[in-house]
Amino acid sequence: MSQQNRITAQLRSMILNGDFAPGERIAEIPLAKELGVSRTPIRHALGILEQEGLVSSEPNRGFRVESFSVEDIIDAINLRGTLEGMAARLVAEHGLTRRVSTKLSDCIEAGEQILVKHSFGQDDLVDYAEMNARFHSTISAAAENRALDSALKLNNKLPFVAPGVIALRDPKAAQLIYSVGHAQHQDIFEALQNGEGARVEALMREHALLSRKALDLFKQEHESDGQETVPGLSLVRA
């Protein structure tokens, strides 16, 4: 990883982990000293994070940390479903290659092995989230549409939007959500194999609604204990 990419990733992590409060102005000079770099990579990183929506610039005042409403997150999840639906339709219409089919099949098999367990723990949460991210990224990459892929990656930078994000801490609730998602993965894979473009597009949009359900459960979990332990939570306003 280049120094610039490292600084950008580090600053993104600091924002999502609550090192800066929503609305707080980011002072470039103290931050550069803290990270041991010049202001140039800091300013470049902030420009990238502005494109991602995590910060915004103000004339003569530099950058400040953004905040998001629950509605903002839901809108981004809906947009993800629309974009992923378009990607899946392109893959179905172009024809599913053997390489992509194998990758998707491996994801479904991995999901099956995780969900078949009687005891579902924190490690399983992580494993399923990683598999889910692979499933979705495989489809978007197979569409071979650079504009679409860029739009998806940008949209997924917002808190709680990306397929690989872990929000739920209750393994039982997560297992129920993931079981539904796994069944949807199987339907999506079947539609891709059959070249059913319209059907798989609709399935991907429906699949995104599951993230909204997980967000609702996540809100209930954290409203009950008041903890802010999940990256990005501090940026979400009521």
C-alpha positions in Angstrom: 0.0 0.0 0.0 1.4 3.4 -1.0 1.8 6.1 1.7 -1.1 8.1 0.2 -3.4 5.1 0.3 -2.3 4.3 3.8 -3.0 7.8 5.0 -6.4 7.9 3.3 -7.3 4.5 4.9 -6.1 5.6 8.3 -8.0 8.9 8.2 -11.1 7.1 7.0 -10.8 4.7 9.9 -10.3 7.5 12.4 -13.5 9.2 11.2 -15.6 6.0 11.3 -14.2 5.1 14.7 -15.3 8.4 16.2 -11.9 10.1 16.6 -13.6 13.2 15.2 -17.1 14.3 16.2 -19.7 14.9 13.5 -19.4 18.5 12.5 -15.9 18.9 13.9 -13.4 20.7 11.7 -10.3 18.7 10.9 -7.1 20.8 11.6 -4.6 19.7 9.0 -1.4 20.7 10.7 -2.0 18.9 14.0 -3.2 15.9 12.1 -0.2 15.8 9.9 2.1 16.0 12.9 0.1 13.2 14.6 0.5 10.9 11.6 4.1 11.9 10.9 3.5 13.3 7.3 3.3 16.6 5.5 0.0 18.4 4.9 0.0 17.4 1.2 -1.1 13.7 1.7 -3.5 14.8 4.4 -5.2 17.3 2.1 -5.3 14.8 -0.7 -6.8 12.2 1.6 -9.5 14.6 2.8 -10.3 15.3 -0.9 -10.9 11.6 -1.4 -13.0 11.4 1.7 -15.1 14.3 0.5 -15.9 12.4 -2.7 -17.0 9.5 -0.4 -19.2 11.8 1.6 -17.5 11.4 4.9 -16.3 15.0 5.1 -17.3 18.3 3.4 -15.2 21.4 2.6 -15.9 24.9 3.6 -14.4 28.0 2.0 -11.4 29.2 4.0 -12.2 26.8 6.8 -10.9 23.5 5.5 -12.9 20.2 6.0 -15.4 19.1 8.6 -16.8 15.7 9.4 -20.2 14.9 8.0 -23.1 13.2 9.7 -25.9 11.1 8.3 -29.5 10.5 9.2 -31.0 7.0 9.2 -32.9 8.1 6.1 -29.5 8.9 4.4 -28.3 5.4 5.1 -31.6 3.8 3.9 -31.4 5.8 0.7 -27.8 4.6 0.1 -28.9 1.0 0.7 -31.7 1.4 -1.8 -29.3 2.8 -4.3 -27.0 -0.1 -3.7 -29.8 -2.5 -4.6 -30.5 -0.6 -7.8 -26.9 -0.5 -8.9 -26.3 -4.2 -8.0 -29.5 -5.1 -9.8 -28.2 -3.4 -12.9 -24.8 -5.2 -12.5 -26.5 -8.6 -12.1 -28.7 -8.0 -15.1 -25.7 -7.3 -17.2 -24.0 -10.5 -16.0 -27.1 -12.5 -16.8 -27.5 -11.0 -20.3 -23.8 -11.4 -21.2 -23.8 -15.0 -19.9 -22.3 -16.3 -16.7 -18.7 -17.5 -17.2 -17.3 -20.7 -15.6 -14.9 -18.7 -13.5 -17.6 -16.4 -12.1 -20.0 -19.3 -11.6 -17.3 -21.1 -9.6 -16.7 -18.1 -7.4 -20.4 -17.6 -6.6 -20.8 -21.3 -6.0 -17.9 -21.3 -3.5 -19.6 -18.4 -1.7 -22.9 -20.2 -1.4 -21.1 -23.4 -0.1 -19.2 -21.3 2.4 -22.5 -19.7 3.6 -24.1 -23.1 3.9 -21.2 -24.3 6.1 -21.5 -21.3 8.4 -25.3 -21.4 8.8 -25.6 -25.2 9.3 -24.0 -24.8 12.7 -26.3 -25.1 15.7 -24.2 -22.6 17.6 -23.7 -19.3 15.8 -21.0 -17.1 17.3 -19.0 -13.9 16.7 -16.5 -15.6 14.4 -19.3 -16.8 12.3 -20.6 -13.2 12.0 -17.2 -12.2 10.6 -16.9 -15.2 8.3 -20.4 -14.6 6.8 -19.8 -10.9 6.3 -16.6 -11.6 4.4 -18.3 -14.2 2.3 -21.2 -11.8 1.6 -18.8 -9.1 0.5 -17.2 -11.6 -1.9 -20.5 -12.7 -3.4 -21.6 -9.1 -4.1 -18.2 -7.9 -5.4 -17.9 -10.9 -7.7 -21.2 -10.0 -9.4 -20.3 -6.3 -9.7 -16.9 -7.1 -11.1 -18.3 -9.6 -13.6 -20.6 -6.8 -15.1 -17.4 -5.3 -16.4 -18.9 -1.8 -16.3 -16.3 0.7 -14.8 -18.9 3.5 -14.2 -21.2 1.2 -12.4 -18.4 -0.4 -10.4 -17.1 3.1 -9.4 -20.6 4.2 -8.3 -21.0 1.1 -6.2 -17.7 1.5 -4.5 -18.4 5.2 -3.7 -21.8 4.5 -2.4 -20.6 1.6 -0.2 -18.2 4.0 1.7 -21.1 5.4 3.7 -21.7 3.8 7.1 -23.6 0.5 7.2 -24.2 0.4 3.4 -21.5 -2.1 2.2 -22.5 -5.8 2.0 -19.5 -6.8 4.2 -20.4 -4.5 7.1 -21.1 -6.2 10.5 -23.6 -4.3 12.5 -25.6 -6.9 14.5 -24.0 -8.2 17.6 -26.7 -10.7 18.6 -25.7 -14.0 16.9 -29.3 -15.3 17.0 -30.7 -12.3 15.2 -27.8 -12.3 12.8 -28.3 -16.0 12.0 -32.0 -15.4 11.1 -31.1 -12.4 8.8 -28.2 -14.3 7.2 -30.4 -17.4 6.6 -32.8 -15.3 4.6 -29.9 -13.7 2.8 -28.4 -17.1 2.0 -31.7 -18.3 0.4 -31.7 -15.1 -1.7 -28.1 -15.8 -2.8 -29.2 -19.2 -4.1 -32.1 -17.6 -6.1 -29.8 -14.9 -7.5 -27.2 -17.5 -8.5 -29.9 -19.6 -10.2 -31.3 -16.6 -12.1 -27.7 -15.7 -13.3 -27.2 -19.3 -14.5 -30.5 -19.2 -16.4 -29.7 -15.8 -18.0 -32.8 -14.3 -16.4 -31.8 -10.6 -16.5 -35.1 -9.0 -15.4 -35.6 -11.6 -12.6 -32.1 -11.3 -11.1 -32.3 -7.5 -11.2 -35.5 -7.7 -9.1 -34.0 -10.2 -6.8 -30.9 -8.0 -6.1 -33.2 -5.0 -5.3 -35.2 -7.2 -2.9 -31.9 -8.5 -1.4 -30.9 -5.0 -0.5 -34.0 -4.6 1.7 -32.5 -7.2 4.0 -29.8 -4.6 4.9 -32.6 -2.2 5.9 -34.0 -4.9 8.2 -30.6 -5.5 9.7 -30.3 -1.7 10.2 -33.6 -1.7 12.1 -32.5 -4.5 14.4 -29.1 -2.7 14.9 -30.9 0.5 16.0 -33.0 -1.5 18.5 -29.8 -3.1 19.9 -28.0 0.2 20.4 -31.0 2.2 21.6 -31.3 -0.3 24.5 -27.7 0.0 25.7 -26.5 3.3 24.4 -23.1 1.9 23.3 -21.3 3.2 20.3 -18.9 0.4 19.5 -19.6 -0.1 15.8 -17.5 1.9 13.2 -19.6 4.7 11.7 -22.2 4.7 14.5 -21.1 8.1 15.8 -21.8 9.7 12.4 -25.4 8.6 12.4 -27.8 11.1 13.9 -31.4 10.3 15.0 
